[in-house]
Amino acid sequence: MALRNARRLLQKGGRALQQLQAASASEAASQQLICPLGQAVARQSLWTGLSQHGQNAGAATVQAALPRLQSSSQRSLVRSLQTSAPAAAEVVVPAMGDSITEGSIAAVLKQPGDTVQEDDVIAQIETDKVTIDVKFTGKSGRISTLLVAEGDTVVVGQAVASVEEGAFGSSSSSSSAPAAAAEEEAPAAAAAAPPKPAAAAAAAAAPKPAAAAPPPPPKAAVQQQAPAGAAGGGEAAPPPSRGDRPERRVKMTRLRLRVAERLKGAQNTYAMLTTFNEVDMSGLMEMRNAYKDVFLEKHGVKLGFMSAFVKAAAAALQEVPAVNAVIDGSDIIYRDYTDISIAVATPKGLVVPVLRSVDKLSFAEVEKNINALGRKARDGSISIDDMAGGTFTISNGGVYGSMLSTPIINPPQSAILGMHNITPRAMVVGKGIEARPMMYIALTYDHRLIDGREAVTFLKRVKEVVEDPRRLLLSV
């Protein structure tokens, strides 16, 4: 199809060139008329053939059409285009994971004419889980054609852009020359305009006209200012306008749609129940204050509260395996490993990267992994593999000031731990009352699988380990 189109375009170009040559009086005049039309037609034909079938197919198309071109100037033009045609490469949608076959173009970062280097991001594709970068895999080149626009739905392997490979100058340097010329011309034009002092002086000397009398107020305004009883016929003034009520309709992102679908599906499927407890954070805060500087110096990462809760949850999952299990049809699958998902809020929605084999990680390794995954989630570089799996989830609403909540289970898991903010409260300590930093914690669980006794036992174990992390060393 592309070859036939190329031949038809070349034939049309040949006929148009013959007419222009016959109408012109001289070869020079005909060349001036030929170039704009003939070059455009020939280039379009060549590029169509080259992009669809490679340079060899394009060359064959041109050779087959050459006998039809009668003018020597036409043949030399096409041959010059044929020999100088750059190699074209297509940038396609990469693989996006086993369960993802399509996505939407979230952003187009390059435009036709822009130069690209290896691993430059041309576009970003948003799926129902992550955002995928479409990168140029060649050495260098220039964008010749963009084949998609923002909002388009694309599938794996679909062409996104066409790139002319080769060494090209920076597009920014070429655009800076006209801008610099315009900046130089502006002061010159301002200097060329001579002042007109005589006209200005005459305008200043002319007497100013008397200020015009203000127009009479509208009748409606006079009626509104008058008392209600003074209105003609005793009619009441009209009510004030409510003003504009602007609204905006924005299409939901694929990630937001997927999150909504999964959360509603969890409510419809699970028999969810939430149990609560409270944690005295005094011991953990004292340990953190005592060792935070040494910890940072040795491991290169700050000691936070999340690592303590992650390790406490891993220990509790090993003691209460039902919380780490999942229902599969008529069977129960008990997982003997602990992969804990950490809920991270991003501008595009909620994602849950997974910490693998938490029971084998140290406090420092947990903090490093949390920081790395959180950074990838916020800048949009997180991958499907980073979020695959997970046997239990921890959500920390306390960073936003939440005092208490009932988190929703992350399918297909069976439970989720909710952390909240730390507030000083009056607590009975011994025989006295002291202000203690307290945190409410919540465990939402699937009551089809997990009994109340197991849920309370799990949450109590988390409380004990967080309040005294030395229990992890002593296994008590």
C-alpha angles and dihedrals in degrees: 000000000000091000092052091048090050092051093049091050092049091049091051090048091050093052092047091050093051091052092049092049092050092050095049121082098215139028091244092054091048091051090054090054095040099055101066096047103029095045092049093049093046094046092049091050094047095046092048091053095043096048094047102039108013130255094295093057091047091051091050090051091053094046091051091051097045096087089058092059110084101184121084089215089058093050093048090048094052093044091052091051091047094053094044098045109127123226111266125212130188123225109214137191108272126226109285103193138294095283098038121079103157143024144170127262103250098178139001108213100179131053132201109285095029116127118234135197131199114302093010110151111239099176142353124231121205118210131178089269113025144000114255124207118222105213134189108243099191128089100255140328148133130268108249101171136011111211099186139046134205111289096025118134113234135183133213111286096019116138114251102177143356117233129196103220119220141073113311132170120255113276090219093058093052092050093048093065096065090044091053091047091051091050090052093048094051097065090041092055091047091051092047093058105089118218119250106216095164095057091044092051092048091051091050093048094049112101115252115243118246115268111265117246112259114256117255114266117260117269092241091055091051091051092051092051092050119089117269092248092051095061114114112266091004093278117158120240116259115265116260117266116262090222128220122329103198119200134186127207113205125181114242115246120242090248092053091047091051093048091050091049094049096046093048090046089054091053091049095046109034129067091225122196129170129213125189140208137164130236128211103222095192096101095046092046092050091051091048093050092048097050107022095101095046090044092052093046094050102037103026093232133091121254109240137172096256095073091057092051092045092052091044091052091049091053091047092049090056091051095045105035094176090073088057093049131089137207115244111182106299093342135082117222114207113200115211092197131068117228106168122199118215115208111228124186115220132179089258098046145286120322129179115208115191132237108212124222094353092177088067097047127094124228090260094050091050092051092047093049093047092051093047095048093044091052092050091048094052096046093045098244097114115124135216091253090057090061102035118114124358127167100204136016134218119199120190109201090161092085087069094045100263112160098187137357144157106235121209120240117256106231133266089022123090104222145021132200118220122205123196141189124297115242130172111247135175108261132177109246113180104315096333140070119244136175107249131181102246134185129194115222126194134197118200111193142173105258091199089072107017122058123215092251092056093046093050091045090052094050092045090054091052089051093051095049095046092049091049114017090183086082088075091060094047096038091229 
